[in-house]
Each structure stands twice: as structure tokens, then as C-alpha cells.
Amino acid sequence: MFDWIKQLFKSEKNAYLKDIISDGAFLVDVRTPAEFSESHISGSINIPLNTISQRLELFRNKKHIIVFCRSGNRSAQAKMILEQNGFKQVFDGGSWKNVKQWINS
């Protein structure tokens, strides 16, 4: 019943991701190293969710940060951790496949 509303917000979010990616966003895959090695977005960096708090220096001075994972759950947690540590331009890309579709579009 509300699928059209979900699609509206999803398409707006995705269009915004495309612009951020085009502007050189820092692409961070927060899945495990094993998941990352199976398949990943070229140019992305793997910083597993459980290590983000110890690796905050990697995020400093980044204009835009897009975090993503397999389904969107861990990326939401990663976004929250980064924002709690003062990072402002953090975007939850959801799944890595969602982000990947905007790389060459």
C-alpha cells in the first residue's frame, strides 16, 4: 500500500548518492574482510564495523563519506558511530549493490 512512498524516498536518496559519488566521496564498505574479498566496489576501502571506532583517523578531512554493507543494517550503525565522533558529511548508502549502481550511472 505504501510502496510508492518508499520508492519516492528511495529514488531521492539514490539520486543524492549519485551526486556525492561524482564529487569524490570516500566509499567505505563496513562488511567483514571475507565479505569484502568475495566482491566489492572498486575504489572502496574496507573498514569493518567493529573497527571503525579505532580507525577514525582514516575518516578525517573527507568531504563526503558513504558507508555501506550487505543489507544496510551495519552501515546505519557505522553512520551513527561516525556522527557520534563529530563527522558531519556521512551518508548511509545501504547495501554495497545499491551504491555500486551509482558508480558508473
Secondary structure, DSSP 8 states (H G I E B T S, - for coil): --HHHHHHHHHHHHHHHHHHHHTT-EEEE-S-HHHHHHS--TT-EE--GGGGGGGGGGGTT-S-EEEEESSSHHHHHHHHHHHHTT--SEEEEEEHHHHHTTT--
